Amino acid sequence: MRLEPLRRKDIPRCVEIEKILFPGDSPWTAYAFHAELDGGGYYLVARPDESDEVIGYAGLVVVGRRGDYEASIHTIGVDPGSQRNGIGTTLLKALLARADELAAPVFLEVRTDNDAAITLYERHGFERVGLRKRYYQPSGADAYTMARPRAQVRDEVAG
């Protein structure tokens, strides 16, 4: 598997995966993906080594000023036929590496009934910091807000 930047021509496949993964909760549209790219979001796709097929995607948005950045994971999705192969973990690690480069804390929302995702996030340093009632629409499912502290930045010492 390889990770690459999300290209606009990948968006229709991401939308297909969204519809499969989130049928009751307003899956992202092509417009939403385009808006995220237009806004400067850091978006990646996962592809099998032997093809250009998109089997997963993930996106991170960073706001703030140098030295005071905050990052938010806006989406991670893996095609059901490719799940349980470490793709979601690989995508998450890539987003976290980008946030760590900027020493940014990372926030996200996750359905309270998505035990697999919650376990993944906790394994990578996230903690539950809040509850958003009826966050996902139209289903009305609740979401946890989870946070991971900023990476420690090594001080450069002039010798």
C-alpha positions in Angstrom: 0.0 0.0 0.0 1.1 3.5 -0.7 -0.1 6.9 0.5 -0.4 9.9 -1.9 -2.0 13.3 -1.8 -5.7 13.3 -2.6 -6.2 14.4 -6.2 -9.4 15.9 -7.5 -9.9 12.9 -9.8 -9.9 10.7 -6.7 -12.9 12.5 -5.2 -15.7 10.5 -6.9 -14.2 7.3 -5.4 -14.0 8.9 -2.0 -17.7 9.9 -2.3 -18.5 6.2 -3.2 -16.7 5.0 0.0 -18.5 7.7 2.1 -21.9 6.5 0.9 -21.0 2.9 1.9 -19.5 3.8 5.3 -22.0 6.5 6.4 -25.3 5.9 4.8 -27.4 7.3 7.7 -25.3 10.3 8.5 -25.0 12.6 5.5 -21.9 11.2 3.8 -19.6 13.8 2.4 -20.4 15.0 -1.1 -17.9 15.8 -3.9 -18.5 19.5 -3.0 -17.3 18.9 0.6 -14.1 17.2 -0.6 -13.4 20.0 -3.1 -14.0 22.6 -0.4 -11.6 20.9 1.9 -8.9 20.8 -0.8 -9.6 24.5 -1.7 -9.3 25.4 2.0 -5.8 23.9 2.1 -6.5 20.7 4.0 -4.0 18.0 4.2 -5.7 15.0 2.5 -4.2 11.6 1.6 -5.4 8.5 -0.2 -4.3 4.9 0.2 -3.8 2.8 -2.9 -2.8 -0.8 -3.3 0.8 -1.1 -4.5 -0.4 -2.7 -7.7 -3.1 -0.2 -8.8 -4.3 3.4 -8.6 -7.6 2.4 -7.0 -8.5 4.5 -3.9 -9.0 2.1 -0.9 -8.9 4.7 1.8 -8.6 8.4 2.5 -8.0 10.8 5.4 -7.9 14.5 6.0 -6.4 16.9 8.5 -7.0 20.6 8.8 -4.6 22.9 10.6 -5.5 26.3 11.9 -3.7 29.0 13.9 -0.3 30.6 13.8 3.2 29.2 14.0 3.8 28.1 17.5 0.1 27.9 18.3 -1.4 25.6 15.7 -4.4 23.2 16.3 -5.2 20.3 14.0 -8.5 18.6 13.4 -9.0 15.2 11.7 -12.0 15.8 9.5 -12.3 12.3 8.0 -10.8 8.8 7.8 -12.5 6.2 5.6 -11.5 2.8 4.4 -13.4 0.7 1.8 -15.1 -2.1 3.7 -13.3 -4.7 1.5 -10.0 -3.4 2.6 -10.6 -2.9 6.3 -8.7 -4.8 9.0 -5.4 -4.5 7.0 -3.9 -1.6 8.8 -4.9 1.0 6.3 -6.8 3.2 8.8 -3.9 3.0 11.2 -1.4 4.0 8.4 -3.6 6.9 7.4 -4.0 8.1 11.0 -0.2 7.9 11.6 0.4 10.0 8.5 -2.0 12.7 9.7 -0.5 12.6 13.2 3.0 12.9 11.8 1.9 16.1 9.9 0.4 17.5 13.1 3.6 16.6 15.1 5.7 18.5 12.5 3.7 21.6 13.5 3.6 20.7 17.2 -0.2 20.9 17.0 -2.7 19.2 19.3 -5.2 17.1 17.4 -8.9 16.9 17.8 -11.6 14.8 16.2 -15.2 13.6 16.6 -16.2 9.9 16.5 -19.5 8.2 16.9 -19.9 6.9 20.4 -20.9 3.5 19.1 -17.8 3.1 16.8 -15.8 1.0 19.2 -13.1 0.1 16.6 -12.3 3.7 15.8 -12.4 4.7 19.5 -9.9 1.9 20.3 -7.7 3.0 17.4 -7.7 6.6 18.5 -7.0 5.7 22.1 -4.1 3.5 21.0 -2.6 6.6 19.4 -2.8 8.9 22.4 -6.3 10.4 22.1 -8.6 10.8 25.1 -12.3 11.6 25.3 -12.7 15.2 26.3 -16.4 15.8 25.5 -19.7 14.5 24.2 -21.7 16.1 21.4 -25.3 15.0 21.6 -27.0 14.3 18.2 -23.8 15.4 16.4 -24.3 13.1 13.3 -27.3 14.0 11.2 -29.8 12.9 10.2 -29.4 9.8 12.4 -29.0 11.8 15.6 -26.1 9.7 16.8 -23.9 11.1 19.5 -20.1 11.8 19.1 -17.2 11.9 21.5 -14.8 14.7 21.0 -11.3 13.3 21.4 -8.0 15.1 21.8 -4.3 14.2 21.5 -1.8 16.7 23.0 0.7 18.5 20.9 4.0 16.7 20.4 6.9 17.8 22.4 9.2 20.0 20.3 12.9 19.5 20.9 14.6 22.8 21.7 17.5 23.4 19.4 20.6 24.2 21.4 23.3 26.2 19.7 26.7 24.8 20.5 
